[in-house]
Amino acid sequence: MNVERLRLSDFVLDKCGRPQLPDGTRILPMYRTLVYQQVVNTGQYLPDEKQSLQSDTIFVVSSISIVTLAAIIYLRIQWPNGRFLTSAEQQINGGFTFGEQRRALCAEIPKLPGMRGVVCPPGSQIRLTLRHADTAAAQEVVIAFHGADVYFLKKGSSQPCCIHQL
């Protein structure tokens, strides 16, 4: 074993083995919800809808809430990194939720200790695919992406900075 490597890892990891941010930098989450709202007509297929994040720092999506009155609406969500929430279109019956206390959205983020969710870089987009398979009239779909804009406080500073300023 290399003793230098063990000592370097002590500075990177805390007592519980979790990564630490550089030089005592702390995370300052500013919680917000992004809302996507769309009316979907009977039999309509919307393959490439987009939800822009419009943020100067990373946004961490920790949970999703979806509400619709339609009996059969199918949804698929693609994250900015190209991965999908589910492998196929998910049927929504009245609504469902992912994340936090509901269903696990994602494991803890290694570079952001204490935070769970999906990291979305500044200026990125979440892509949505919607399909209305019911014979009922047009239905409104409301999707809320709950999360936080993540700012960082450098050691000794009271001004938050963005990730590119670290």
Backbone as CSV, one residue per row, in Angstrom:
resi,resn,N_x,N_y,N_z,CA_x,CA_y,CA_z,C_x,C_y,C_z
1,MET,0.829,-1.196,0.000,0.000,0.000,0.000,0.869,1.254,0.000
2,ASN,0.395,2.244,-0.681,1.099,3.509,-0.753,0.568,4.433,0.342
3,VAL,1.427,4.819,1.279,1.010,5.638,2.415,0.547,7.015,1.963
4,GLU,1.177,7.583,0.940,0.776,8.895,0.451,-0.660,8.874,-0.075
5,ARG,-1.026,7.844,-0.771,-2.393,7.753,-1.281,-3.404,7.676,-0.147
6,LEU,-3.100,6.938,0.895,-4.016,6.865,2.028,-4.186,8.228,2.674
7,ARG,-3.111,8.965,2.824,-3.200,10.303,3.436,-3.970,11.272,2.543
8,LEU,-3.774,11.202,1.237,-4.532,12.063,0.331,-6.019,11.739,0.397
9,SER,-6.352,10.471,0.495,-7.771,10.107,0.562,-8.401,10.574,1.867
10,ASP,-7.620,10.689,2.932,-8.154,11.209,4.187,-8.637,12.642,4.013
11,PHE,-7.961,13.424,3.197,-8.357,14.810,2.972,-9.585,14.908,2.072
12,VAL,-9.797,13.912,1.222,-10.904,13.932,0.287,-12.184,13.396,0.921
13,LEU,-12.045,12.414,1.827,-13.198,11.779,2.439,-13.383,12.248,3.883
14,ASP,-14.635,12.299,4.336,-14.880,12.622,5.740,-14.819,11.346,6.580
15,LYS,-15.182,11.443,7.853,-15.107,10.298,8.756,-16.019,9.147,8.337
16,CYS,-17.099,9.464,7.635,-18.041,8.433,7.187,-17.702,7.894,5.800
17,GLY,-16.625,8.384,5.206,-16.231,7.919,3.882,-16.899,8.655,2.753
18,ARG,-17.538,9.773,3.034,-18.195,10.563,1.998,-17.237,11.634,1.486
19,PRO,-17.300,11.945,0.193,-16.409,12.974,-0.355,-16.702,14.353,0.237
20,GLN,-15.665,15.136,0.423,-15.779,16.511,0.910,-15.544,17.473,-0.246
21,LEU,-16.173,18.623,-0.214,-15.914,19.655,-1.200,-14.567,20.308,-0.898
22,PRO,-13.905,20.902,-1.884,-12.567,21.463,-1.666,-12.554,22.652,-0.709
23,ASP,-11.513,22.710,0.099,-11.225,23.852,0.974,-12.389,24.299,1.838
24,GLY,-13.140,23.377,2.392,-14.232,23.740,3.301,-15.410,24.395,2.616
25,THR,-15.551,24.222,1.326,-16.679,24.780,0.583,-17.968,24.113,1.061
26,ARG,-19.017,24.912,1.235,-20.299,24.370,1.674,-21.343,24.525,0.579
27,ILE,-22.353,23.656,0.626,-23.445,23.689,-0.348,-24.577,24.558,0.185
28,LEU,-25.104,25.408,-0.688,-26.254,26.243,-0.346,-27.371,25.932,-1.342
29,PRO,-28.308,25.019,-0.982,-29.400,24.697,-1.912,-30.510,25.745,-1.834
30,MET,-30.929,26.231,-2.992,-32.041,27.172,-3.085,-33.192,26.410,-3.744
31,TYR,-34.141,25.965,-2.923,-35.196,25.080,-3.392,-36.183,25.802,-4.297
32,ARG,-36.563,25.108,-5.371,-37.582,25.643,-6.287,-38.227,24.489,-7.046
33,THR,-39.313,24.793,-7.714,-40.051,23.803,-8.502,-40.212,24.324,-9.922
34,LEU,-39.847,23.490,-10.889,-40.079,23.813,-12.292,-41.388,23.145,-12.700
35,VAL,-42.267,23.889,-13.327,-43.571,23.344,-13.705,-43.690,23.294,-15.224
36,TYR,-44.046,22.114,-15.731,-44.334,21.916,-17.149,-45.832,21.657,-17.254
37,GLN,-46.499,22.384,-18.151,-47.949,22.269,-18.287,-48.288,22.146,-19.771
38,GLN,-49.095,21.154,-20.113,-49.425,20.923,-21.515,-50.824,20.329,-21.625
39,VAL,-51.589,20.782,-22.626,-52.878,20.166,-22.943,-52.626,19.165,-24.065
40,VAL,-53.010,17.903,-23.824,-52.790,16.834,-24.797,-54.140,16.400,-25.358
41,ASN,-54.295,16.504,-26.672,-55.543,16.123,-27.334,-55.650,14.604,-27.459
42,THR,-56.847,14.125,-27.693,-57.087,12.691,-27.857,-56.237,12.135,-28.992
43,GLY,-55.496,11.067,-28.710,-54.653,10.420,-29.711,-53.393,11.176,-30.074
44,GLN,-53.132,12.311,-29.434,-51.955,13.122,-29.769,-50.680,12.498,-29.208
45,TYR,-49.607,12.608,-29.984,-48.297,12.098,-29.592,-47.309,13.247,-29.663
46,LEU,-46.708,13.611,-28.526,-45.734,14.703,-28.456,-44.368,14.091,-28.126
47,PRO,-43.534,13.816,-29.150,-42.311,13.057,-28.925,-41.128,13.840,-28.368
48,ASP,-41.113,15.157,-28.488,-39.907,15.880,-28.083,-40.238,17.208,-27.408
49,GLU,-40.991,17.145,-26.315,-41.274,18.341,-25.531,-40.066,18.637,-24.649
50,LYS,-39.833,19.906,-24.353,-38.647,20.278,-23.573,-39.018,21.178,-22.405
51,GLN,-38.344,20.951,-21.276,-38.452,21.830,-20.108,-37.068,22.433,-19.906
52,SER,-36.925,23.735,-20.196,-35.639,24.413,-20.016,-35.418,24.718,-18.545
53,LEU,-34.162,24.646,-18.117,-33.858,24.832,-16.701,-33.546,26.267,-16.323
54,GLN,-33.074,27.076,-17.235,-32.831,28.501,-17.028,-32.255,28.808,-15.652
55,SER,-31.016,28.415,-15.467,-30.346,28.637,-14.187,-28.883,28.948,-14.447
56,ASP,-28.256,29.698,-13.546,-26.840,30.009,-13.696,-25.946,29.000,-12.967
57,THR,-26.553,28.008,-12.343,-25.814,26.963,-11.656,-26.531,25.626,-11.854
58,ILE,-26.001,24.566,-11.285,-26.641,23.267,-11.488,-27.969,23.204,-10.739
59,PHE,-28.898,22.442,-11.308,-30.197,22.207,-10.682,-30.270,20.715,-10.389
60,VAL,-30.585,20.346,-9.158,-30.692,18.941,-8.765,-32.166,18.608,-8.594
61,VAL,-32.678,17.727,-9.470,-34.072,17.290,-9.385,-34.141,16.179,-8.348
62,SER,-34.886,16.409,-7.268,-34.982,15.410,-6.198,-36.284,14.623,-6.238
63,SER,-37.323,15.184,-6.856,-38.586,14.447,-6.978,-39.424,15.031,-8.108
64,ILE,-40.402,14.233,-8.533,-41.306,14.632,-9.614,-42.730,14.337,-9.169
65,SER,-43.632,15.284,-9.422,-45.062,15.067,-9.179,-45.789,15.303,-10.497
66,ILE,-46.713,14.400,-10.831,-47.447,14.515,-12.087,-48.934,14.380,-11.792
67,VAL,-49.714,15.312,-12.350,-51.158,15.289,-12.136,-51.851,15.412,-13.489
68,THR,-52.815,14.532,-13.719,-53.660,14.600,-14.901,-54.992,13.921,-14.585
69,LEU,-56.048,14.320,-15.265,-57.350,13.705,-15.059,-57.622,12.601,-16.073
70,ALA,-56.779,12.503,-17.094,-56.982,11.500,-18.144,-56.757,10.100,-17.601
71,ALA,-57.485,9.166,-18.155,-57.353,7.773,-17.726,-56.072,7.143,-18.276
72,ILE,-55.735,7.462,-19.529,-54.554,6.839,-20.117,-53.672,7.883,-20.804
73,ILE,-52.645,8.303,-20.096,-51.604,9.176,-20.655,-50.288,8.452,-20.417
74,TYR,-49.438,8.403,-21.445,-48.126,7.774,-21.310,-47.052,8.851,-21.312
75,LEU,-46.035,8.654,-20.482,-44.982,9.655,-20.305,-43.625,8.970,-20.245
76,ARG,-42.638,9.625,-20.824,-41.245,9.189,-20.697,-40.398,10.438,-20.529
77,ILE,-39.485,10.408,-19.556,-38.645,11.559,-19.237,-37.191,11.208,-19.516
78,GLN,-36.509,12.103,-20.256,-35.083,11.929,-20.523,-34.327,13.072,-19.854
79,TRP,-33.326,12.719,-19.043,-32.526,13.702,-18.319,-31.488,14.330,-19.251
80,PRO,-30.904,15.458,-18.875,-29.891,16.106,-19.720,-28.674,15.222,-20.028
81,ASN,-28.377,14.248,-19.173,-27.228,13.368,-19.425,-27.558,12.249,-20.410
82,GLY,-28.793,12.206,-20.938,-29.180,11.210,-21.923,-29.881,9.990,-21.340
83,ARG,-29.849,9.832,-20.021,-30.508,8.685,-19.393,-32.005,8.956,-19.245
84,PHE,-32.781,7.863,-19.163,-34.234,7.970,-19.032,-34.664,7.625,-17.615
85,LEU,-35.782,8.205,-17.176,-36.341,7.879,-15.870,-36.817,6.431,-15.846
86,THR,-37.495,6.010,-16.908,-37.939,4.623,-17.047,-37.513,4.115,-18.419
87,SER,-37.413,2.799,-18.567,-36.951,2.240,-19.834,-38.001,2.339,-20.942
88,ALA,-39.254,2.456,-20.581,-40.335,2.590,-21.567,-41.292,3.681,-21.090
89,GLU,-42.252,4.019,-21.937,-43.251,5.012,-21.537,-44.015,4.510,-20.320
90,GLN,-44.220,5.382,-19.345,-44.901,5.044,-18.092,-46.345,5.512,-18.187
91,GLN,-47.290,4.649,-17.853,-48.701,5.032,-17.875,-49.027,5.824,-16.617
92,ILE,-49.684,6.957,-16.815,-50.086,7.808,-15.698,-51.590,7.700,-15.548
93,ASN,-52.045,7.239,-14.410,-53.480,7.169,-14.112,-53.795,8.170,-13.013
94,GLY,-54.145,9.372,-13.388,-54.462,10.393,-12.406,-53.237,11.107,-11.860
95,GLY,-52.094,10.472,-11.906,-50.860,11.089,-11.440,-49.991,10.116,-10.675
96,PHE,-48.743,10.445,-10.541,-47.824,9.656,-9.733,-46.653,10.518,-9.308
97,THR,-45.845,9.994,-8.426,-44.698,10.739,-7.912,-43.464,9.855,-7.903
98,PHE,-42.312,10.479,-8.027,-41.015,9.824,-7.920,-40.156,10.652,-6.973
99,GLY,-39.296,10.006,-6.233,-38.290,10.702,-5.453,-38.672,10.940,-4.012
100,GLU,-37.724,11.466,-3.274,-37.804,11.752,-1.840,-38.442,10.605,-1.077
101,GLN,-39.580,10.811,-0.423,-40.214,9.777,0.386,-41.055,8.819,-0.449
102,ARG,-41.139,9.063,-1.732,-42.035,8.277,-2.581,-41.278,7.080,-3.155
103,ARG,-40.838,7.146,-4.375,-40.023,6.102,-4.980,-38.638,6.689,-5.216
104,ALA,-37.614,5.892,-5.078,-36.241,6.394,-5.200,-36.002,6.957,-6.592
105,LEU,-35.575,8.210,-6.657,-35.273,8.836,-7.934,-33.824,8.576,-8.306
106,CYS,-32.943,8.670,-7.353,-31.526,8.477,-7.636,-30.765,8.360,-6.322
107,ALA,-29.614,7.764,-6.402,-28.758,7.637,-5.217,-28.117,8.989,-4.884
108,GLU,-27.406,9.013,-3.789,-26.712,10.226,-3.380,-25.679,10.617,-4.429
109,ILE,-25.512,11.909,-4.642,-24.590,12.425,-5.650,-23.195,12.498,-5.034
110,PRO,-22.231,11.755,-5.567,-20.909,11.705,-4.944,-20.231,13.059,-4.783
111,LYS,-20.366,13.960,-5.752,-19.680,15.252,-5.681,-20.421,16.284,-4.842
112,LEU,-21.664,15.980,-4.457,-22.467,16.881,-3.636,-22.936,16.127,-2.404
113,PRO,-22.096,16.015,-1.380,-22.451,15.221,-0.204,-23.761,15.679,0.431
114,GLY,-24.601,14.716,0.780,-25.858,15.015,1.443,-27.011,15.298,0.498
115,MET,-26.753,15.378,-0.810,-27.819,15.657,-1.770,-28.117,14.422,-2.599
116,ARG,-29.401,14.210,-2.871,-29.850,13.093,-3.712,-30.630,13.658,-4.887
117,GLY,-30.517,12.996,-6.028,-31.286,13.427,-7.174,-30.520,13.304,-8.466
118,VAL,-31.033,13.977,-9.493,-30.419,13.980,-10.815,-29.858,15.366,-11.069
119,VAL,-28.582,15.432,-11.421,-27.912,16.718,-11.659,-28.183,17.179,-13.082
120,CYS,-28.657,18.424,-13.208,-28.909,19.036,-14.505,-28.005,20.261,-14.634
121,PRO,-27.076,20.275,-15.597,-26.157,21.399,-15.762,-26.888,22.688,-16.139
122,PRO,-26.248,23.845,-15.950,-26.870,25.119,-16.324,-27.218,25.155,-17.809
123,GLY,-28.408,25.661,-18.126,-28.831,25.804,-19.512,-29.281,24.516,-20.185
124,SER,-29.332,23.415,-19.475,-29.734,22.145,-20.091,-31.257,22.025,-20.132
125,GLN,-31.732,20.925,-20.735,-33.160,20.703,-20.883,-33.517,19.280,-20.478
126,ILE,-34.716,19.139,-19.929,-35.296,17.825,-19.662,-36.268,17.558,-20.801
127,ARG,-36.111,16.413,-21.471,-36.973,16.077,-22.612,-38.109,15.158,-22.161
128,LEU,-39.291,15.428,-22.701,-40.488,14.673,-22.333,-41.153,14.106,-23.584
129,THR,-41.686,12.896,-23.457,-42.512,12.303,-24.501,-43.880,12.038,-23.889
130,LEU,-44.921,12.607,-24.487,-46.294,12.444,-24.000,-47.149,11.808,-25.082
131,ARG,-48.044,10.893,-24.671,-48.981,10.261,-25.607,-50.318,10.091,-24.905
132,HIS,-51.386,10.591,-25.538,-52.745,10.484,-24.999,-53.425,9.325,-25.719
133,ALA,-53.641,8.219,-25.008,-54.218,7.020,-25.624,-55.674,6.807,-25.233
134,ASP,-56.257,7.754,-24.535,-57.645,7.628,-24.087,-58.581,8.191,-25.162
135,THR,-59.837,7.784,-25.124,-60.818,8.305,-26.074,-61.522,9.544,-25.530
136,ALA,-61.191,9.930,-24.323,-61.813,11.114,-23.718,-61.305,12.382,-24.407
137,ALA,-61.854,13.492,-24.011,-61.466,14.780,-24.584,-60.031,15.135,-24.201
138,ALA,-59.572,16.252,-24.729,-58.223,16.732,-24.423,-58.043,16.871,-22.910
139,GLN,-56.853,16.552,-22.444,-56.574,16.590,-21.005,-55.321,17.403,-20.731
140,GLU,-55.334,18.056,-19.588,-54.171,18.835,-19.169,-53.252,17.957,-18.332
141,VAL,-51.958,18.067,-18.591,-50.952,17.344,-17.823,-50.051,18.384,-17.165
142,VAL,-49.871,18.243,-15.848,-48.994,19.150,-15.095,-47.901,18.309,-14.458
143,ILE,-46.653,18.645,-14.778,-45.507,17.937,-14.230,-44.672,18.936,-13.447
144,ALA,-44.424,18.614,-12.174,-43.615,19.486,-11.316,-42.300,18.785,-10.993
145,PHE,-41.203,19.426,-11.372,-39.864,18.926,-11.053,-39.395,19.663,-9.807
146,HIS,-39.388,18.975,-8.666,-38.988,19.581,-7.396,-37.485,19.384,-7.218
147,GLY,-36.814,20.417,-6.776,-35.369,20.299,-6.588,-34.770,21.576,-6.038
148,ALA,-33.502,21.777,-6.340,-32.788,22.933,-5.807,-31.710,23.396,-6.770
149,ASP,-31.586,24.720,-6.891,-30.411,25.303,-7.527,-29.299,25.206,-6.487
150,VAL,-28.150,24.672,-6.876,-27.070,24.445,-5.917,-26.001,25.509,-6.091
151,TYR,-25.816,26.308,-5.046,-24.747,27.296,-4.994,-23.732,26.833,-3.965
152,PHE,-22.549,27.374,-4.043,-21.473,26.978,-3.144,-20.962,28.190,-2.385
153,LEU,-20.652,28.003,-1.107,-20.048,29.047,-0.283,-18.597,28.666,-0.054
154,LYS,-17.697,29.515,-0.549,-16.282,29.261,-0.316,-15.970,29.560,1.143
155,LYS,-14.941,28.942,1.652,-14.557,29.121,3.053,-14.294,30.601,3.331
156,GLY,-14.950,31.125,4.371,-14.762,32.516,4.769,-15.560,33.512,3.955
157,SER,-16.384,33.059,3.016,-17.152,33.959,2.166,-18.632,33.843,2.494
158,SER,-19.339,34.964,2.392,-20.779,34.938,2.608,-21.529,35.082,1.286
159,GLN,-20.790,35.218,0.164,-21.396,35.340,-1.154,-21.419,33.981,-1.840
160,PRO,-22.582,33.508,-2.297,-22.615,32.233,-3.016,-21.956,32.357,-4.381
161,CYS,-21.365,31.267,-4.845,-20.772,31.247,-6.172,-21.323,30.050,-6.931
162,CYS,-21.240,30.131,-8.259,-21.697,29.042,-9.118,-20.600,27.988,-9.227
163,ILE,-20.954,26.855,-9.791,-20.010,25.753,-9.870,-18.786,26.095,-10.715
164,HIS,-18.946,26.913,-11.769,-17.811,27.245,-12.620,-16.849,28.234,-11.960
165,GLN,-17.225,28.813,-10.814,-16.356,29.742,-10.096,-15.507,29.078,-9.034
166,LEU,-15.700,27.781,-8.811,-14.896,27.063,-7.809,-13.497,26.843,-8.281
